[in-house]
Amino acid sequence: MEVDRADGRTPNQRRPVVCTRGVLHRAHGSASWAQGDTKVIAAVYGPKAGTKKNENPEKACIEVIWKPKTGQSGKPEREYEMVLKKTLQSICLLNVHPNTTTTIVIQVVNDDGALLPCAINAACSALVDAGIPLKHLAVAICCCMVESGHVILDPSKLEEQNMKAFVYLVFPNSIISVLPDGSKRPGGEAMEHGIITSVTHGVMAVDDYFSCVKLGRAAAAELSDFVRNSLKLKAGNDPSKVG
Protein backbone atom coordinates (compact mmCIF):
# COMPACT_ATOMS: atom_id res chain seq x y z
CA MET A 1 0.00 0.00 0.00
CA GLU A 2 1.34 3.38 -1.03
CA VAL A 3 1.50 6.18 1.51
CA ASP A 4 -0.42 9.32 0.53
CA ARG A 5 1.33 12.51 1.61
CA ALA A 6 -0.40 15.88 1.72
CA ASP A 7 2.29 17.57 -0.38
CA GLY A 8 2.33 14.82 -3.00
CA ARG A 9 5.81 13.51 -2.19
CA THR A 10 6.72 9.83 -2.34
CA PRO A 11 7.64 8.11 0.95
CA ASN A 12 11.39 8.36 0.26
CA GLN A 13 11.35 11.91 -1.13
CA ARG A 14 12.61 14.80 0.97
CA ARG A 15 11.73 18.44 0.61
CA PRO A 16 13.84 20.93 -1.41
CA VAL A 17 16.83 22.36 0.46
CA VAL A 18 18.36 25.84 0.36
CA CYS A 19 21.58 26.64 2.24
CA THR A 20 23.16 30.11 2.48
CA ARG A 21 26.34 31.02 4.35
CA GLY A 22 27.44 34.38 5.74
CA VAL A 23 23.93 35.65 6.41
CA LEU A 24 24.90 37.48 9.64
CA HIS A 25 27.70 40.06 9.56
CA ARG A 26 28.40 40.33 13.29
CA ALA A 27 28.85 36.61 13.87
CA HIS A 28 32.17 34.88 13.23
CA GLY A 29 30.27 32.44 11.04
CA SER A 30 26.64 31.92 10.08
CA ALA A 31 24.36 29.92 7.82
CA SER A 32 20.68 29.50 7.08
CA TRP A 33 19.16 26.13 6.22
CA ALA A 34 15.69 25.84 4.72
CA GLN A 35 14.08 22.47 4.06
CA GLY A 36 10.61 22.92 2.67
CA ASP A 37 8.92 25.43 4.96
CA THR A 38 11.25 24.69 7.88
CA LYS A 39 13.97 27.31 8.22
CA VAL A 40 16.75 27.77 10.78
CA ILE A 41 19.59 30.29 11.11
CA ALA A 42 22.78 29.29 12.94
CA ALA A 43 25.36 31.78 14.21
CA VAL A 44 28.83 30.95 15.57
CA TYR A 45 30.70 33.18 18.03
CA GLY A 46 34.26 32.27 18.96
CA PRO A 47 36.46 30.65 19.85
CA LYS A 48 36.71 33.03 22.80
CA ALA A 49 38.64 32.74 26.07
CA GLY A 50 36.87 30.21 28.27
CA THR A 51 34.77 31.39 31.17
CA LYS A 52 35.43 29.95 34.62
CA LYS A 53 32.65 27.36 34.35
CA ASN A 54 33.86 26.27 30.92
CA GLU A 55 37.61 26.39 31.49
CA ASN A 56 39.48 23.31 30.30
CA PRO A 57 43.23 23.53 29.67
CA GLU A 58 43.13 20.51 27.36
CA LYS A 59 40.20 21.14 25.04
CA ALA A 60 37.70 23.68 23.82
CA CYS A 61 34.11 23.94 25.03
CA ILE A 62 31.03 23.99 22.79
CA GLU A 63 28.01 25.97 23.98
CA VAL A 64 24.61 25.82 22.25
CA ILE A 65 21.80 28.34 22.69
CA TRP A 66 18.43 27.50 21.13
CA LYS A 67 16.04 30.37 20.43
CA PRO A 68 12.48 29.38 19.49
CA LYS A 69 10.48 31.35 16.95
CA THR A 70 8.26 32.77 19.70
CA GLY A 71 8.03 32.50 23.47
CA GLN A 72 10.49 31.17 26.02
CA SER A 73 12.67 28.09 25.77
CA GLY A 74 11.24 25.00 27.47
CA LYS A 75 12.01 21.30 27.87
CA PRO A 76 12.03 20.51 24.11
CA GLU A 77 14.51 23.32 23.47
CA ARG A 78 16.76 22.07 26.31
CA GLU A 79 16.73 18.62 24.71
CA TYR A 80 17.59 20.09 21.31
CA GLU A 81 20.50 21.99 22.88
CA MET A 82 21.85 18.82 24.51
CA VAL A 83 21.63 16.71 21.34
CA LEU A 84 23.14 19.47 19.21
CA LYS A 85 25.98 20.06 21.68
CA LYS A 86 26.93 16.38 21.83
CA THR A 87 26.76 16.09 18.06
CA LEU A 88 28.96 19.13 17.44
CA GLN A 89 31.45 18.06 20.12
CA SER A 90 31.92 14.78 18.28
CA ILE A 91 32.86 16.45 14.98
CA CYS A 92 34.91 19.42 16.23
CA LEU A 93 38.67 19.21 16.87
CA LEU A 94 38.45 20.37 20.47
CA ASN A 95 42.19 20.15 21.20
CA VAL A 96 43.13 22.81 18.61
CA HIS A 97 41.93 25.74 20.72
CA PRO A 98 42.03 24.54 24.34
CA ASN A 99 40.57 26.66 27.13
CA THR A 100 38.20 28.45 24.75
CA THR A 101 34.45 28.50 24.24
CA THR A 102 32.65 28.49 20.90
CA THR A 103 28.99 29.44 21.09
CA ILE A 104 26.45 28.31 18.51
CA VAL A 105 23.13 30.17 18.53
CA ILE A 106 20.19 28.53 16.76
CA GLN A 107 17.32 30.81 15.75
CA VAL A 108 14.17 29.07 14.57
CA VAL A 109 12.58 31.04 11.74
CA ASN A 110 9.81 28.54 10.96
CA ASP A 111 9.06 24.98 12.07
CA ASP A 112 7.28 22.74 9.58
CA GLY A 113 8.83 19.45 10.67
CA ALA A 114 12.30 17.87 11.00
CA LEU A 115 13.44 20.93 12.95
CA LEU A 116 16.40 19.40 14.79
CA PRO A 117 18.03 17.88 11.66
CA CYS A 118 17.71 21.25 9.93
CA ALA A 119 19.37 22.93 12.91
CA ILE A 120 22.24 20.43 12.89
CA ASN A 121 22.81 20.97 9.18
CA ALA A 122 22.71 24.76 9.64
CA ALA A 123 25.15 24.57 12.57
CA CYS A 124 27.66 22.49 10.59
CA SER A 125 27.56 24.98 7.72
CA ALA A 126 28.01 27.87 10.14
CA LEU A 127 31.02 26.19 11.78
CA VAL A 128 32.67 25.88 8.39
CA ASP A 129 31.85 29.51 7.66
CA ALA A 130 33.56 30.47 10.95
CA GLY A 131 36.65 28.41 10.14
CA ILE A 132 36.25 26.13 13.18
CA PRO A 133 38.50 23.04 12.81
CA LEU A 134 36.39 19.92 12.20
CA LYS A 135 37.20 16.22 12.03
CA HIS A 136 34.56 15.94 9.33
CA LEU A 137 31.15 17.35 8.43
CA ALA A 138 27.85 15.78 9.35
CA VAL A 139 24.43 15.58 7.73
CA ALA A 140 21.14 15.02 9.55
CA ILE A 141 17.81 13.65 8.40
CA CYS A 142 14.49 12.57 9.94
CA CYS A 143 12.57 9.36 9.20
CA CYS A 144 9.06 8.49 10.44
CA MET A 145 7.07 5.32 10.96
CA VAL A 146 3.38 5.62 10.06
CA GLU A 147 0.64 3.53 11.68
CA SER A 148 0.50 1.25 8.63
CA GLY A 149 4.16 0.32 9.17
CA HIS A 150 5.58 2.29 6.25
CA VAL A 151 8.65 4.49 6.62
CA ILE A 152 8.64 8.03 5.23
CA LEU A 153 11.46 10.51 4.87
CA ASP A 154 11.69 14.14 6.00
CA PRO A 155 8.20 14.63 7.49
CA SER A 156 6.29 17.88 7.66
CA LYS A 157 5.01 19.12 11.02
CA LEU A 158 1.57 17.63 10.41
CA GLU A 159 3.10 14.29 9.45
CA GLU A 160 5.28 14.29 12.58
CA GLN A 161 2.23 14.87 14.78
CA ASN A 162 0.43 11.88 13.25
CA MET A 163 3.34 9.45 13.26
CA LYS A 164 3.65 6.27 15.32
CA ALA A 165 7.34 7.03 15.87
CA PHE A 166 10.18 8.97 14.30
CA VAL A 167 13.97 9.07 14.48
CA TYR A 168 16.55 11.81 13.96
CA LEU A 169 19.73 10.45 12.36
CA VAL A 170 23.11 12.16 11.92
CA PHE A 171 25.64 10.60 9.56
CA PRO A 172 29.29 11.49 8.94
CA ASN A 173 30.03 13.43 5.77
CA SER A 174 33.35 13.07 3.91
CA ILE A 175 34.65 10.58 6.46
CA ILE A 176 36.54 8.74 3.72
CA SER A 177 38.56 11.89 3.04
CA VAL A 178 39.65 12.00 6.69
CA LEU A 179 40.62 8.39 7.26
CA PRO A 180 42.74 6.06 5.10
CA ASP A 181 40.96 3.80 2.65
CA GLY A 182 39.49 0.76 4.29
CA SER A 183 39.61 2.27 7.78
CA LYS A 184 37.44 0.36 10.20
CA ARG A 185 35.81 0.86 13.52
CA PRO A 186 37.12 -1.42 16.29
CA GLY A 187 34.17 -3.71 15.59
CA GLY A 188 35.06 -3.96 11.91
CA GLU A 189 32.36 -1.69 10.48
CA ALA A 190 33.50 0.72 7.77
CA MET A 191 33.51 4.30 9.09
CA GLU A 192 31.43 5.65 6.23
CA HIS A 193 28.57 3.44 7.48
CA GLY A 194 28.64 4.87 11.02
CA ILE A 195 26.04 6.97 12.81
CA ILE A 196 27.06 10.03 14.83
CA THR A 197 23.72 10.64 16.56
CA SER A 198 20.42 8.77 16.76
CA VAL A 199 17.40 10.13 18.67
CA THR A 200 14.09 8.26 18.62
CA HIS A 201 10.60 9.36 19.70
CA GLY A 202 7.84 6.81 20.11
CA VAL A 203 8.07 3.03 19.91
CA MET A 204 9.26 1.03 16.91
CA ALA A 205 10.55 -2.49 16.35
CA VAL A 206 14.25 -3.07 15.75
CA ASP A 207 13.61 -4.03 12.12
CA ASP A 208 11.63 -0.82 11.64
CA TYR A 209 14.50 1.18 13.12
CA PHE A 210 16.96 -0.34 10.67
CA SER A 211 14.55 0.42 7.84
CA CYS A 212 14.67 4.04 8.93
CA VAL A 213 18.48 3.91 9.05
CA LYS A 214 18.63 2.45 5.53
CA LEU A 215 16.33 5.12 4.11
CA GLY A 216 18.06 7.87 6.08
CA ARG A 217 21.53 6.81 4.95
CA ALA A 218 20.50 6.93 1.28
CA ALA A 219 19.08 10.44 1.75
CA ALA A 220 22.16 11.52 3.73
CA ALA A 221 24.45 10.44 0.89
CA GLU A 222 22.60 12.79 -1.45
CA LEU A 223 22.64 15.59 1.13
CA SER A 224 26.38 15.05 1.64
CA ASP A 225 27.08 15.83 -1.99
CA PHE A 226 24.93 18.95 -1.75
CA VAL A 227 26.65 20.14 1.43
CA ARG A 228 30.15 19.66 0.02
CA ASN A 229 29.22 21.56 -3.14
CA SER A 230 27.44 24.38 -1.29
CA LEU A 231 30.34 24.94 1.09
CA LYS A 232 32.63 25.62 -1.86
CA LEU A 233 30.68 28.80 -2.53
CA LYS A 234 31.91 31.94 -0.79
CA ALA A 235 29.61 33.85 1.53
CA GLY A 236 27.60 36.36 -0.43
CA ASN A 237 27.10 34.20 -3.48
CA ASP A 238 23.67 33.08 -4.57
CA PRO A 239 22.25 30.48 -2.18
CA SER A 240 22.80 26.84 -3.02
CA LYS A 241 19.70 24.93 -3.88
CA VAL A 242 18.81 21.29 -4.29
CA GLY A 243 15.50 19.73 -5.15
N, C-alpha and C positions, 0 to 999 in steps of 0.2 A: 504493500500500500504506500502510495506516494504521500509525502507530507505537504499540505497546502500552507504556504506562508503568505501573510497579508501583503507583502511587498513584491510577491511574484518570484522570489529567489528559489533556487533549488536547495535541497538540504545541505549540500556541501559548498554553497556559494556564499562568500563573504561580501560585505558592503564595500563600495569604492573608498579608497584611502587618499588623503591629501596630507602631506607633511611639509612644513615650512620651518626653516631655521632662522635664527637671528631676528625674531619678532619683537624682542624687548631690548632697548638700547642700554638700560641701566644695569642689566644683569650681565654676569660674566659669560653666560651662555643661555640660550633659550630655544624653544621649539614648540610649535603647535602640531597637534595630531588630530585629524578629523577622520572618523570612520562612519560613513553614513551621516546621521544627524547627531552623533556623539562627537563632542569636541573638547579637547583638553589643551591647556597651555602649561608648559613646564619651564621654570626658571632656575638657573644654577648660580649660586653665590659662593665664591671661594675658589681654592682653599684659603681659609683665614686662620690666624693663630687660634689654637684651641682654647675654649673656655675652661674654667677649673673643673666643671663636671664632665667635660669631654676630653680632658688631657690624657694623652697616651704617647709616651716617648717612642713607641715602636711602630705605631701605625696611625693612619688618619681616621677621622670619625665622619660618618655619613648621617646627616640629619634630614628628615623629611617632614614637611609641613603641608597638610592637605586642606585646601580651602574649597568648601562646597559652593555651588552656584548661589544659593541663598541660605540664610540662617546660620546657626552655630554648628560647629563640628560635634558629632556624637560618637556613639560606639562604632557604627560602620566606618566612619572616617578614621578612627583610631586603628581599626583593623587594616584598612587600606595602607595607612602609614607604616604599620609594622611589616606587612608583606612587601611593600615597596622598598623599605629600608633593607630588609634581609636580602632581597633580590639584587639591589644595587651594590651592597657590600660584597656579594659573591662575584661580581664582574669587575669591580674597581681594583686597581693596584694600590692597596692601602699603605704599603710600605714606602712608596715614593715620596710622599709628603707627610712624614710622621708628625704627631702633635699639632695637627691642623683639623679644622672642621669644614666640610663642604655641605652647604644647605641646598636642598632641592625643594622648591615650592611648586605645588600642583594646584592650578586654578581650574576648576570645572566650569566650562562655558555652557555645555549642554549635555545632559545624560539621556541617551536613547538606547541604553544597553551596552554590555561589554565595557563598562567604564574603567575598571582597573587595568585590563590589558591595554587600553588606549593610553592610560596614564603611564604605564611602564614603557611603552614604545616612545611616548613623548619625552620621558625622562632620559632614556638612552640617547635620543637624538640631541637633547640639550646638553648632556655630558660631553658628547663629541664636540658640540659647538663651543663649549667652554674649554676644550683642550684637556679634560681630565684623563689621566692615564687609565686605560681599561685593559683587562685581560682579553676580552672579546666583547662583541655586542650581544644583545639578546632581543628576541622577538616574542611577543605575547599574543595569545589568541584565546577565545572562549568557545567551548562546546557545550551543548545542552542535550539532555535526554527528555524526550516528550513522553506522555503517558502511554502512547502506543509502542514505545520501545525503540523508536527511531532516534538517531543522533543528528542534530543540526548544528551548523557552524555559525558563529558570530551573530548571536540573537539580538533582536531589538529589545527595548525595555518591556514591551507588552509580551513578547515571547518569553523573556526571562521570568516574568511574573506568573506565567502559566506552565512553567516547566516542572517536571518531576524532580530533576536535579540538574546542576550544571557545574562545570569545572573550568578554572582559569589555569592555563598552561603557559609556561615560559621556557623557550628552547634557546640553546646557544646559537649564535650567528657567527659565521666565519671561524668556527673552532678549528677547522682543518688548517687554516692559515697560521694558527698559533702553535699548534703541536705538530710534531713530525708525522709523516704519513704512517698510517697503521697504528697510531698511538691508541692505547687501550686504558680503560679504567682498571682498577685492581681486580675487579670481577671478570674482566675480559670483554666488556661491552665497549664498542667503538664510541669515542667521545662525541662524534657528531650525532649519535642517537640518544644522548643524555637529555635529562630534564633539569632545568635550574630550579623552577618553582612549580608546585602543583597545589591548588587550593580548590576544594570541593564544597559544594553546598547541596544539601539534600542527600538522599540515599540512592545508590546505584550498585549493581552487581559488579564484580571484578571484571567480567568479560565486557560489560558495558563501558567501564572505565577505560579499558584498553582500546575499545572502539573509538572512544573520544580522543585518546592519545594518537591513534593512527590517523584520524581525520585532522586533528590539530597539527600534527607534524607535517602533513602534506601542505596545509595552508601556510604553516610557518616557513617552509622552504620557499614558497612563492614570495612571502613577505620579506624574507631575508634578502632576496635579490633586489627587491624594491628599496629596502633600507640602504643597502650598500650603494646603489646607484644614486639615491637621493642625497646621501651624505657627501657625495663628490661635488655637489653644487655648492657654491659659496653663498653665504648669507646675503640676502637681497635679490637673488635671482628669482625667477618665477617659481612658484611652489611646485614640488613634484607631485605627480598624480598617478594613480594606478586604479584600474577598474576592478 
